Amino acid sequence: MKTERFNGLMSLFSILGIVGLIFICFSDNFGISIADGWLAKYDYVDSSLYEFKIKANTIKFVVTGGILFSINLIAIFLVYYKMLNSRE
């Protein structure tokens, strides 16, 4: 593989890692905004159901961010290792 291809892969996986970190850091805000949109559809909703929706949406973003970030770490290490071995 050529160096340009390695650089392209590194930048792609770096973007995935940044998106994953954004999902992890701002999962509360994302979860609340999605639950607020869900709440706007209905006239009356029990507060425990609303809190459940907030928690469920927040957990979805934390898990998605964690998966993206872990894929980023694994892929960066693999690409870096492959880049070191291809120079020899």
C-alpha positions in Angstrom: 0.0 0.0 0.0 1.2 3.5 -0.7 1.7 6.2 1.8 -1.2 8.3 0.4 -3.5 5.3 1.0 -2.3 5.0 4.6 -2.8 8.7 5.2 -6.3 8.5 3.8 -7.2 5.6 6.1 -5.7 7.4 9.1 -7.8 10.5 8.3 -10.9 8.4 7.8 -10.5 6.6 11.1 -9.6 9.8 12.9 -12.8 11.4 11.8 -14.7 8.3 13.0 -13.0 8.7 16.4 -13.8 12.4 16.6 -17.5 11.6 15.8 -17.4 8.9 18.5 -16.0 11.3 21.1 -18.6 13.9 20.2 -21.4 11.3 20.6 -20.0 10.3 24.0 -19.4 13.8 25.3 -22.7 15.3 24.1 -24.9 12.2 24.6 -27.0 13.9 27.2 -27.8 16.8 25.0 -28.6 14.5 22.0 -30.8 12.3 24.2 -32.8 15.2 25.7 -33.3 16.8 22.3 -34.6 13.6 20.8 -36.9 13.0 23.8 -38.2 16.6 23.5 -39.0 16.0 19.9 -40.9 12.8 20.9 -42.7 14.7 23.7 -43.8 17.4 21.2 -45.8 14.8 19.3 -48.1 14.0 22.2 -50.4 16.1 24.3 -50.0 14.3 27.5 -47.2 11.8 28.5 -46.3 10.4 31.9 -43.1 11.9 33.3 -41.6 8.5 34.0 -42.0 7.5 30.3 -40.4 10.8 29.3 -37.5 10.1 31.6 -37.2 6.6 30.2 -37.0 8.0 26.7 -34.2 10.4 27.8 -32.2 7.7 29.4 -32.7 5.3 26.5 -31.7 7.8 23.9 -28.7 8.9 25.9 -27.5 5.3 26.3 -27.9 4.8 22.5 -25.5 7.7 21.8 -23.0 6.5 24.5 -22.9 3.0 23.0 -22.7 4.3 19.4 -19.9 6.7 20.4 -18.1 4.0 22.2 -18.3 1.6 19.3 -17.1 4.3 16.8 -14.2 5.3 19.1 -13.1 1.7 19.7 -13.2 0.9 16.0 -11.1 4.1 15.5 -8.4 2.9 18.1 -8.1 -0.6 16.7 -7.9 0.6 13.1 -5.4 3.4 13.8 -3.1 0.9 15.5 -3.5 -1.6 12.7 -2.9 0.9 10.0 0.1 2.4 11.9 1.6 -1.1 12.3 1.1 -1.9 8.6 2.6 1.4 7.7 5.7 0.7 9.8 6.1 -2.8 8.3 5.7 -1.6 4.7 8.6 0.8 5.0 11.1 -2.0 5.8 
